[in-house]
Amino acid sequence: MGKQIQIRVDESMVQILDRIKREVADALKKQYNIKEVELNGNLISRIAASRLMGNTIFNFRIRKTGLNKGILELL
């Protein structure tokens, strides 16, 4: 797990992270046929950083919290 630090970012960065969050959630919903995926904490910034470093393969699991719901966890 990455270390969390507080930084100040431009509002556009928040919009970019929200867009990445939606893209990841939509892809997982479609791939695993679930209705709701929760992305907690700094998970989106970790995914964005990995993408910028050229990593496109992620090890993850979805912890089921209901019949059609889950929480994404990077391994």
N, C-alpha and C positions, 0 to 999 in steps of 0.2 A: 504494500500500500504506500502511496506517495505521501510526502510530508505536506501538511496544509500550512499555507502562509497567507496572510492578508495582503492584497495589493489593490491599488487603485487602477481602474481601467476606464477607457472611454465607453460611453453608452453603446456605441456600435459593437463593441466586443460582447456585451451582454446579449445583443440581438443575434450575433453570430452563434453564440453558445446555445441560445434558445432554438435556433434553426437546426443546429446539429442534434440537439436533444430530440426534436420532432422527427428528424430523418431516421435516427437510430431507433426510436420507439416505433415508428411506422414500419420499418423494415422487420423488426423483431415480431411485431404483432402479426404481420402478414406471414412470416416464415414459420412461426410456431402456433398460429391460429389461436391467439389469445386476444382479449378485449382491452386489457389494461396492463401497462408495464410502468413500473416506478423506477426512476433513475435518481438515486440519492447522493447527497454530498457533492464532492468534487469530481464525480465520475465523468461528467461531460468535459470538464477541462482536461482530464487525463486522456480521454478519447481524442480530443482535439490536438493535444500535444503529440500523441502517438501518430496521428495522421500527418502532422507537419514533419515528423521525423521519418516518414515514409513507411510506417508500419500499417499494414492493412488487415492483418490477421490478429484477432483478439481472442484470448482464452477467457471464457466467461461461463457463468451458469445463471439460470433463472430460478430463484427461490420462489416456489409457488406459495401464494398467500390466499388463494381461493380457487374456485373451479376455472375461471378465466382471467386470473390476475397473477402477477408475479413481480418480483423485484430483481433487477439486473445487478449482478455482482461480478466484477472483474477478478480473475484469479491471478 
